Amino acid sequence: MALVGRNSSNWAICFFGILAYGAVAVPILHEFKPDNIHHIVNHSEAKAVLAASSNWENMNERMMPDVKLFMMLDNFSIIHSKSKEVRVVRDRINEYFGEKYPRSFTSNDVRYHVEKPEEFAAILDIYNRYPICELTIHPRVMRQLYRGQADRAAFAASLPGCRMPVCYNGDLRTVGEVRALEGRFPEVTHVMIGRGLVADPALARKLRGGKGTDREELTDFLAALYQGYTDFYQGQVPTAAQRMREVWFYLIHLFDDAEKLNKQLRRFRTPAEYERIQAEILASCPIRSNVQGDLV
Ligand SMILES: Cc1cc2nc3c(=O)[nH]c(=O)nc-3n(C[C@H](O)[C@H](O)[C@H](O)COP(=O)(O)O)c2cc1C
């Protein structure tokens, strides 16, 4: 897909859109003469051309006979399309987008082609060319999602090749695990903790030598979180309760003897049910000194 136009946010939107779609982007300098632009479009076998209006006014679509779609970069309108379907999709794009991503689009919806740890060496080669102040590495391949362990061996193999300071991320749940990681990789400048902090909200304090959490603190914390979600979702309490279910997916690992209540947590239907189960866990299940179990 050829892209002709000076720097603009629409240019960047198209460029990333083309890459995320999995097509090949052919950026063409906007200062080139029309003949040269036609030549590059034809030579690259581009099937679509996205052109800025200032370029398009001097271009001639008859000189690019194999192109199936011409679009205006200024406003994403269709100039000419050989397929009627494209017009339908363009007209209904917001509707389709809403159907596919009903809860909006997040970074998790973008899929990078990462299957083997060795692919990281090629990516690192690019990072090493730029003045990056710190690189966070979460050593898992995309296909793995959160299954299995973060690949510490792949991390150890990559570390000597990193020219910038490195932050480690992945599967740190306890003070002991963080200390062991620091001992094994003293050159690591920071660690990043994700699920471990949801599972044990006091973990960062413990790492600084402070105390673990207790029932009272957790009760206040969960109440504030529930209220925060309720406000965020403009008073929709059932949606806030759903978010709390996701928090408990990790937090449950901080409690002993919680199997039965955990099953109920996964199945509750109403905010009142959620509130009852949470109160019961807080009242009856002992708090562990360390999170236990896989956070998946
Ligand atoms: C529920 C959930 C949501 C996440 N959302 C994002 C996100 O929006 N952006 C992002 O870069 N990483 C996201 N991550 C990845 C985390 O930042 C982190 O890299 C990952 O959880 C590994 O660290 P951990 O083992 O300490 O959890 C998410 C992880 C989980 C479990």
The ligand as a Tripos MOL2 file, in Angstrom:
@<TRIPOS>MOLECULE
LIG
   31    33     1     0     0
SMALL
NO_CHARGES

@<TRIPOS>ATOM
      1 C1         -4.9440   -8.1880   32.9630 C.3       1 LIG1
      2 C2         -3.6610   -7.6640   32.3510 C.ar      1 LIG1
      3 C3         -3.7200   -6.5080   31.5810 C.ar      1 LIG1
      4 C4         -2.5650   -6.0080   30.9820 C.ar      1 LIG1
      5 N1         -2.6380   -4.8780   30.2360 N.ar      1 LIG1
      6 C5         -1.5280   -4.3880   29.6530 C.ar      1 LIG1
      7 C6         -1.5840   -3.2010   28.8690 C.ar      1 LIG1
      8 O1         -2.6470   -2.6150   28.6780 O.2       1 LIG1
      9 N2         -0.4360   -2.7480   28.3060 N.ar      1 LIG1
     10 C7          0.7610   -3.3930   28.4910 C.ar      1 LIG1
     11 O2          1.7820   -2.9510   27.9680 O.2       1 LIG1
     12 N3          0.8360   -4.5080   29.2290 N.ar      1 LIG1
     13 C8         -0.2640   -5.0150   29.8080 C.ar      1 LIG1
     14 N4         -0.1750   -6.1570   30.5550 N.ar      1 LIG1
     15 C9          1.1330   -6.8270   30.6990 C.3       1 LIG1
     16 C10         1.8300   -6.3720   31.9900 C.3       1 LIG1
     17 O3          2.2370   -5.0410   31.8620 O.3       1 LIG1
     18 C11         3.0710   -7.2240   32.2920 C.3       1 LIG1
     19 O4          4.0030   -7.0710   31.2480 O.3       1 LIG1
     20 C12         2.7390   -8.6840   32.4290 C.3       1 LIG1
     21 O5          1.6160   -8.8490   33.2650 O.3       1 LIG1
     22 C13         3.9140   -9.4940   32.9600 C.3       1 LIG1
     23 O6          4.2680   -9.1060   34.2470 O.3       1 LIG1
     24 P1          3.7780   -9.9020   35.5430 P.3       1 LIG1
     25 O7          4.1970  -11.3420   35.3870 O.co2     1 LIG1
     26 O8          4.4540   -9.1970   36.6900 O.co2     1 LIG1
     27 O9          2.2790   -9.7750   35.5870 O.co2     1 LIG1
     28 C14        -1.3300   -6.6730   31.1450 C.ar      1 LIG1
     29 C15        -1.2880   -7.8410   31.9260 C.ar      1 LIG1
     30 C16        -2.4300   -8.3450   32.5130 C.ar      1 LIG1
     31 C17        -2.3410   -9.6060   33.3210 C.3       1 LIG1
@<TRIPOS>BOND
     1     1     2 1
     2     2     3 ar
     3     2    30 ar
     4     3     4 ar
     5     4     5 ar
     6     4    28 ar
     7     5     6 ar
     8     6     7 ar
     9     6    13 1
    10     7     8 2
    11     7     9 ar
    12     9    10 ar
    13    10    11 2
    14    10    12 ar
    15    12    13 ar
    16    13    14 ar
    17    14    15 1
    18    14    28 ar
    19    15    16 1
    20    16    17 1
    21    16    18 1
    22    18    19 1
    23    18    20 1
    24    20    21 1
    25    20    22 1
    26    22    23 1
    27    23    24 1
    28    24    25 2
    29    24    26 1
    30    24    27 1
    31    28    29 ar
    32    29    30 ar
    33    30    31 1
@<TRIPOS>SUBSTRUCTURE
     1 LIG1         1 GROUP 0 **** ****
